[in-house]
Amino acid sequence: MTISEFFEVTGDNPAIVFAFFGFVIFSAILAGILGKGEGNESPWKYLYSALIYLVAIPGIFSVAFNIYLFLFERKSVLDTNIYTQILPILAMVATFFIIRANVSLDRIPGFGKLSGLLMMIFATMSFMWFLDKIRIFVFTFMPFQYLVIIFLVLFVVLYFGWRKIAKVEKA
């Protein structure tokens, strides 16, 4: 199954997408009601962490995919698929707000790593966009699987480079 086929299946069956994100948002609301004031304690913070990752991974992928479509493929905003490109982002933001009402996101295990991941994806996409704009390397006409491989290689290089810089600054 290709990514395009996956998006076609989810676009044709929006009930599955609504059920998934609805379950996560409902679970966050229910956890906020049942664990009022105890959000930073052991069982609740791990539940919140799982809920955040359940919506953050599709949400971050959706943001990166939208950036790819609008910057590299130059797709029209009018061709945006609501179920696969907008709903994951809205569900991610809604879940973050619901969870933040009961507990500080800094106390959620792994949330700092998630924001670091988002920053690295943004840096990698920005670097690829810069290379595309100055015509050193053209990503527009490449097959998507090659673009993913190049993205992952650049992501790993930027990740280890960033860690080296951070270690030098701390020393």
Backbone hydrogen bonds in HBPLUS format (Angstrom, degrees):
<---DONOR---> <-ACCEPTOR-->    atom                        ^
c    i                          cat <-CA-CA->   ^        H-A-AA   ^      H-
h    n   atom  resd res      DA  || num        DHA   H-A  angle D-A-AA Bond
n    s   type  num  typ     dist DA aas  dist angle  dist       angle   num
A0006-PHE N   A0002-THR O   2.95 MM   4  6.24 154.2  2.02 146.5 154.0     1
A0007-PHE N   A0003-ILE O   2.94 MM   4  6.21 157.7  1.99 150.6 155.9     2
A0008-GLU N   A0004-SER O   2.97 MM   4  6.24 147.1  2.08 142.8 152.3     3
A0009-VAL N   A0005-GLU O   2.92 MM   4  6.19 158.5  1.97 151.1 156.0     4
A0010-THR N   A0006-PHE O   2.98 MM   4  6.24 166.3  2.00 152.9 156.4     5
A0011-GLY N   A0007-PHE O   2.86 MM   4  5.87 147.0  1.96 137.7 147.6     6
A0012-ASP N   A0008-GLU O   2.87 MM   4  6.02 142.9  2.01 142.3 152.1     7
A0013-ASN N   A0009-VAL O   2.97 MM   4  6.10 130.7  2.22 139.9 152.9     8
A0016-ILE N   A0013-ASN O   3.30 MM   3  6.07 145.9  2.42 119.6 125.0     9
A0018-PHE N   A0014-PRO O   2.90 MM   4  6.14 169.7  1.91 160.8 163.4    10
A0019-ALA N   A0015-ALA O   2.85 MM   4  5.88 153.6  1.92 141.1 148.9    11
A0020-PHE N   A0016-ILE O   2.99 MM   4  6.18 160.8  2.03 147.7 152.3    12
A0021-PHE N   A0017-VAL O   3.08 MM   4  6.31 176.2  2.08 159.2 158.2    13
A0022-GLY N   A0018-PHE O   2.75 MM   4  5.60 148.5  1.85 141.3 151.9    14
A0023-PHE N   A0019-ALA O   2.88 MM   4  5.88 153.1  1.96 141.9 148.4    15
A0024-VAL N   A0020-PHE O   3.13 MM   4  6.46 158.6  2.18 148.6 153.9    16
A0025-ILE N   A0021-PHE O   2.99 MM   4  6.16 167.1  2.01 150.0 153.4    17
A0026-PHE N   A0022-GLY O   2.84 MM   4  5.88 162.4  1.87 148.1 154.0    18
A0027-SER N   A0023-PHE O   2.87 MM   4  5.96 153.2  1.94 143.8 151.4    19
A0028-ALA N   A0024-VAL O   2.97 MM   4  6.22 149.8  2.07 144.6 152.6    20
A0029-ILE N   A0025-ILE O   2.98 MM   4  6.26 156.6  2.03 150.3 156.4    21
A0030-LEU N   A0026-PHE O   2.88 MM   4  6.06 165.5  1.90 151.4 155.7    22
A0031-ALA N   A0027-SER O   2.84 MM   4  5.93 157.2  1.89 144.4 151.0    23
A0032-GLY N   A0028-ALA O   2.95 MM   4  6.08 146.3  2.07 138.0 147.3    24
A0033-ILE N   A0029-ILE O   3.01 MM   4  6.33 144.1  2.14 145.3 154.9    25
A0034-LEU N   A0030-LEU O   2.90 MM   4  6.10 173.0  1.91 156.8 158.5    26
A0035-GLY N   A0031-ALA O   2.83 MM   4  5.56 152.8  1.91 139.1 147.2    27
A0038-GLU N   A0035-GLY O   2.89 MM   3  5.18 163.4  1.92 130.2 133.6    28
A0041-GLU N   A0038-GLU O   3.07 MM   3  5.49 165.5  2.10 118.0 121.3    29
A0045-LYS N   A0041-GLU O   3.03 MM   4  5.98 168.2  2.04 171.4 174.4    30
A0047-LEU N   A0043-PRO O   3.27 MM   4  6.48 148.6  2.38 139.1 147.5    31
A0048-TYR N   A0044-TRP O   2.85 MM   4  6.11 164.5  1.87 157.4 161.5    32
A0049-SER N   A0045-LYS O   2.95 MM   4  6.05 147.2  2.06 132.2 141.5    33
A0050-ALA N   A0046-TYR O   2.99 MM   4  6.20 157.5  2.04 142.9 147.8    34
A0051-LEU N   A0047-LEU O   2.93 MM   4  6.23 160.9  1.97 152.4 157.9    35
A0052-ILE N   A0048-TYR O   2.85 MM   4  6.03 155.6  1.91 148.9 155.7    36
A0053-TYR N   A0049-SER O   3.02 MM   4  6.27 161.5  2.05 149.3 153.8    37
A0054-LEU N   A0050-ALA O   2.92 MM   4  6.12 148.9  2.02 145.7 154.8    38
A0055-VAL N   A0051-LEU O   3.23 MM   4  6.52 143.7  2.37 143.9 151.0    39
A0056-ALA N   A0052-ILE O   2.72 MM   4  5.69 147.6  1.83 149.2 160.3    40
A0057-ILE N   A0053-TYR O   3.25 MM   4  5.84 169.9  2.26 137.2 139.0    41
A0059-GLY N   A0055-VAL O   3.03 MM   4  5.94 148.4  2.13 137.2 147.1    42
A0060-ILE N   A0056-ALA O   2.72 MM   4  5.74 166.0  1.74 152.8 155.5    43
A0061-PHE N   A0057-ILE O   3.04 MM   4  6.10 160.3  2.08 145.3 151.4    44
A0062-SER N   A0058-PRO O   2.86 MM   4  5.95 150.2  1.94 140.8 149.3    45
A0063-VAL N   A0059-GLY O   2.96 MM   4  6.26 153.4  2.04 145.4 152.3    46
A0064-ALA N   A0060-ILE O   2.94 MM   4  6.19 169.1  1.95 154.2 156.6    47
A0065-PHE N   A0061-PHE O   2.81 MM   4  5.95 156.4  1.86 148.0 155.3    48
A0066-ASN N   A0062-SER O   2.85 MM   4  6.00 155.8  1.91 146.1 152.6    49
A0067-ILE N   A0063-VAL O   2.94 MM   4  6.20 159.6  1.98 151.1 156.6    50
A0068-TYR N   A0064-ALA O   2.94 MM   4  6.18 158.2  1.99 145.5 151.7    51
A0069-LEU N   A0065-PHE O   2.87 MM   4  6.13 164.6  1.90 151.4 155.3    52
A0070-PHE N   A0066-ASN O   2.91 MM   4  6.05 165.6  1.93 154.7 158.1    53
A0071-LEU N   A0067-ILE O   2.87 MM   4  5.77 157.4  1.92 149.6 155.8    54
A0072-PHE N   A0068-TYR O   2.91 MM   4  5.33 147.0  2.02 134.5 145.2    55
A0073-GLU N   A0068-TYR O   3.22 MM   5  6.64 157.7  2.27 151.4 157.0    56
A0075-LYS N   A0069-LEU O   2.98 MM   6  5.63 172.2  1.99 142.5 145.0    57
A0079-ASP N   A0076-SER O   3.13 MM   3  5.52 159.9  2.17 108.4 114.5    58
A0080-THR N   A0077-VAL O   3.20 MM   3  5.48 159.2  2.25 115.2 116.1    59
A0085-GLN N   A0081-ASN O   2.90 MM   4  5.51 146.3  2.01 151.5 158.5    60
A0086-ILE N   A0082-ILE O   3.32 MM   4  4.94 145.3  2.44 110.9 119.5    61
A0087-LEU N   A0082-ILE O   2.89 MM   5  6.03 162.0  1.92 169.6 173.9    62
A0089-ILE N   A0086-ILE O   3.12 MM   3  5.45 121.3  2.48 106.5 120.5    63
A0090-LEU N   A0086-ILE O   3.03 MM   4  6.32 165.2  2.05 159.8 164.4    64
A0091-ALA N   A0087-LEU O   2.84 MM   4  5.95 162.8  1.87 155.9 160.8    65
A0092-MET N   A0088-PRO O   2.97 MM   4  6.03 149.8  2.07 136.8 145.0    66
A0093-VAL N   A0089-ILE O   3.01 MM   4  6.27 166.9  2.02 153.6 156.2    67
A0094-ALA N   A0090-LEU O   2.91 MM   4  6.05 165.0  1.94 150.1 154.8    68
A0095-THR N   A0091-ALA O   2.93 MM   4  5.98 161.0  1.96 144.9 150.2    69
A0096-PHE N   A0092-MET O   2.98 MM   4  6.19 159.9  2.02 149.5 155.1    70
A0097-PHE N   A0093-VAL O   3.03 MM   4  6.29 159.9  2.08 151.1 156.0    71
A0098-ILE N   A0094-ALA O   2.95 MM   4  6.17 158.9  2.00 150.9 156.9    72
A0099-ILE N   A0095-THR O   2.94 MM   4  6.07 166.4  1.95 153.7 157.1    73
A0100-ARG N   A0096-PHE O   2.84 MM   4  5.88 154.9  1.90 144.9 153.0    74
A0101-ALA N   A0097-PHE O   3.17 MM   4  6.30 131.3  2.42 136.9 147.0    75
A0102-ASN N   A0099-ILE O   3.03 MM   3  5.58 151.4  2.12 113.5 121.3    76
A0103-VAL N   A0099-ILE O   3.06 MM   4  6.26 150.0  2.15 153.5 162.9    77
A0107-ARG N   A0104-SER O   3.03 MM   3  5.67 155.4  2.09 117.0 123.7    78
A0108-ILE N   A0105-LEU O   3.26 MM   3  5.27 161.4  2.29 102.5 108.1    79
A0111-PHE N   A0108-ILE O   3.34 MM   3  5.74 170.2  2.35 128.8 129.6    80
A0114-LEU N   A0110-GLY O   3.14 MM   4  6.41 143.6  2.28 143.1 153.1    81
A0115-SER N   A0111-PHE O   3.13 MM   4  6.50 153.8  2.20 149.4 154.7    82
A0116-GLY N   A0112-GLY O   3.10 MM   4  6.30 148.0  2.20 138.7 147.7    83
A0117-LEU N   A0113-LYS O   2.89 MM   4  6.12 148.5  1.99 142.3 150.6    84
A0118-LEU N   A0114-LEU O   3.02 MM   4  6.31 157.2  2.07 146.2 151.8    85
A0119-MET N   A0115-SER O   3.03 MM   4  6.23 151.1  2.11 140.2 147.8    86
A0120-MET N   A0116-GLY O   2.96 MM   4  6.23 152.1  2.03 146.5 153.8    87
A0121-ILE N   A0117-LEU O   2.95 MM   4  6.21 157.9  2.00 152.9 158.7    88
A0122-PHE N   A0118-LEU O   3.00 MM   4  6.19 158.5  2.05 145.2 151.2    89
A0123-ALA N   A0119-MET O   2.94 MM   4  6.17 155.6  2.00 144.3 151.0    90
A0124-THR N   A0120-MET O   2.92 MM   4  6.10 160.7  1.96 148.8 153.8    91
A0125-MET N   A0121-ILE O   2.93 MM   4  6.09 167.2  1.95 153.1 156.6    92
A0126-SER N   A0122-PHE O   2.90 MM   4  6.00 155.6  1.96 146.0 153.4    93
A0127-PHE N   A0123-ALA O   2.95 MM   4  6.12 155.5  2.01 145.4 151.8    94
A0128-MET N   A0124-THR O   2.97 MM   4  6.23 159.2  2.01 150.6 156.1    95
A0129-TRP N   A0125-MET O   2.85 MM   4  6.04 155.9  1.91 147.5 154.5    96
A0130-PHE N   A0126-SER O   2.89 MM   4  6.08 155.9  1.95 146.4 153.0    97
A0131-LEU N   A0127-PHE O   3.00 MM   4  6.27 160.1  2.04 148.1 153.0    98
A0132-ASP N   A0128-MET O   2.95 MM   4  6.14 150.3  2.03 143.7 152.3    99
A0133-LYS N   A0129-TRP O   2.87 MM   4  6.09 154.2  1.94 149.9 156.7   100
A0134-ILE N   A0130-PHE O   3.10 MM   4  6.32 155.4  2.16 152.2 157.3   101
A0136-ILE N   A0131-LEU O   3.26 MM   5  5.56 138.1  2.45 156.0 162.5   102
A0137-PHE N   A0131-LEU O   3.45 MM   6  5.60 178.0  2.45 125.8 126.1   103
A0135-ARG N   A0132-ASP O   3.27 MM   3  5.12 155.8  2.33  98.4 104.7   104
A0142-MET N   A0139-PHE O   3.32 MM   3  5.46 165.0  2.34 108.2 112.5   105
A0146-TYR N   A0143-PRO O   3.16 MM   3  5.63 127.2  2.45 109.9 121.9   106
A0147-LEU N   A0143-PRO O   3.21 MM   4  6.53 154.8  2.27 150.0 157.6   107
A0148-VAL N   A0144-PHE O   2.93 MM   4  6.24 149.8  2.02 150.5 158.6   108
A0149-ILE N   A0145-GLN O   3.12 MM   4  6.36 155.4  2.19 141.2 147.1   109
A0150-ILE N   A0146-TYR O   2.95 MM   4  6.21 165.1  1.98 151.9 155.6   110
A0151-PHE N   A0147-LEU O   2.86 MM   4  6.02 156.6  1.92 144.9 152.2   111
A0152-LEU N   A0148-VAL O   2.89 MM   4  6.13 161.8  1.92 150.8 155.0   112
A0153-VAL N   A0149-ILE O   2.97 MM   4  6.22 160.2  2.01 151.9 157.1   113
A0154-LEU N   A0150-ILE O   2.92 MM   4  6.10 169.5  1.93 154.1 157.2   114
A0155-PHE N   A0151-PHE O   2.80 MM   4  5.93 152.3  1.87 147.9 156.8   115
A0156-VAL N   A0152-LEU O   2.96 MM   4  6.17 159.8  2.00 148.5 152.3   116
A0157-VAL N   A0153-VAL O   2.98 MM   4  6.23 165.6  2.00 153.4 157.5   117
A0158-LEU N   A0154-LEU O   2.85 MM   4  6.00 167.2  1.86 152.1 155.9   118
A0159-TYR N   A0155-PHE O   2.84 MM   4  5.94 151.6  1.92 144.6 153.4   119
A0160-PHE N   A0156-VAL O   2.98 MM   4  6.20 171.2  1.98 156.8 157.1   120
A0161-GLY N   A0157-VAL O   2.92 MM   4  6.01 154.3  1.99 146.5 154.8   121
A0162-TRP N   A0158-LEU O   2.82 MM   4  5.88 155.2  1.88 144.2 150.9   122
A0163-ARG N   A0159-TYR O   3.00 MM   4  6.28 153.6  2.07 146.0 153.2   123
A0164-LYS N   A0160-PHE O   3.01 MM   4  6.20 152.5  2.09 142.9 149.8   124
A0165-ILE N   A0161-GLY O   3.01 MM   4  6.27 158.6  2.05 148.6 154.1   125
A0166-ALA N   A0162-TRP O   2.93 MM   4  6.15 157.2  1.98 146.9 153.5   126
A0167-LYS N   A0163-ARG O   2.97 MM   4  6.17 149.1  2.07 144.4 152.1   127
A0168-VAL N   A0164-LYS O   3.06 MM   4  6.28 153.2  2.13 146.5 153.4   128
A0169-GLU N   A0165-ILE O   3.05 MM   4  6.28 159.2  2.10 150.8 156.0   129
A0170-LYS N   A0166-ALA O   3.18 MM   4  6.30 148.4  2.28 139.3 146.8   130
A0171-ALA N   A0167-LYS O   3.25 MM   4  6.35 142.0  2.40 139.9 148.5   131
